[in-house]
Each structure stands twice: as C-alpha cells, then as structure tokens.
Amino acid sequence: MEQKDLFKELGQIRSLMEKSSKFVSISGLSGVLIGCYALLGTLLGYYITTNTEALNNQFTGDLTLLNIFLILAIFILALSLLTGWLMARKKAKKSRQSIWNITSKSLLFAVSIPLLTGGLLVLILLAQGYYHLIAGMLLIFYGVALAAGSIYTFTEVRWLGILEISLGLLALCLPDHGLLLWGLGFGALHIIYGFIVYKKYES
C-alpha cells in the first residue's frame, strides 16, 4: 500500500513539473478560429486572382494586385495574433496562471528566430519578384517555428509544424498551387489541430 502511495505521489510530482515547464494556456478554439480566418483569406485570394481585371477597373492609383494581397495577409495575421493572445489570456486567467512567465518567454524566443528569418526572406523574395516561392517559404518557416517551440507546449504543436513544413516543400514543387496549399496549411490543419487540442486538454 505504501509503495502504491509512493508511486502516486511521484506521478503527481512529475505532472506538476511538466505543467510548470510547459506553456499550456494555448487555446484549441483559437486554433480553430485562426484556421477559419486563413480559409476565408484563401477564398478571398482566389477571388482576387480570378477577377484581376474587374478589380483593376474598380481600384485606381497604386493599389495593385500585390498590394491587395499584402493588405489581406497583414490583416489576417493581425487578427490571428489578437485572437490567439486574447484566448490564451482568458484560459490562463481561468486556471489562475500568468500568461507571461519564464516558459512563455522561452516559447516566444524559440519561435521568434525562425519567424523573423522567414519574414525577412519573404521580404527579399518580394523585392526580387519571386512571388511563386512565398507561400512555400511561409509554410516552411512557420513549421520550423512550431517545431522549435513545441518543447515548451503541447506535443501536437510539433506534428502541426512537421505537416506545415511538408506542405511548404510541396508548395515549392508546385508553385501554381501555392495558394491552395497555403490554405490547407494555415487553414485546414489549424482547424484540425485546434479541435484535437480542445478535445484532449480543454473539454
């Protein structure tokens, strides 16, 4: 009986240590919402590319097709970051934890290097006119960032990162389908990941 109690206590200590070393305030529902934003952005992007002539007749001045895509991408990124932060803060507050701690700082540092590198590379590709490579590069560096940060949060994040990298490589091989693969990576995969995290850790 004492041995069973000892194993139980050791299990509880291990669980507490894992929780203290993992950032578990990431909301699964935020992943679903971010995926929906990306799918909506993909549909709008597809509409833009298939109605370029009509849009050129409506917009004048310097608002080119590239500028429209950049505005759309920045808006989706800002909305996704805001959603993720608000829902993580709500989840942390509910569990009486701080969203800004040593673990979250380590997570932020781990993902920031690949994200900043990828962002700078995309800007270089934009300046050089290699537009067909951008979707693949975004997926790859986002996947690398997730894989790097996964040691500080859920294991599912690592698998999401690996899948994002795989889609990114495929997008480089099939540049004409970059928008579709971007939508699958940032949209569909995020929704699936969000549901898995929600069902496993939150429901």
Secondary structure, 3 states (H helix, E strand, C coil): CHHHHHHHHHHHHHHHHHHHHCCCCCCHHHHHHHHHHHHHHHHHHHHHHHCHHHHHHHCCCCCCHHHHHHHHHHHHHHHHHHHHHHHHHHHHHHCCCCCCCHHHHHHHHHHHHHHHHHHHHHHHHHHHCCHHHHHHHHHHHHHHHHHHHHHHCCHHHHHHHHHHHHHHHHHHHCHHHHHHHHHHHHHHHHHHHHHHHHHHHHC
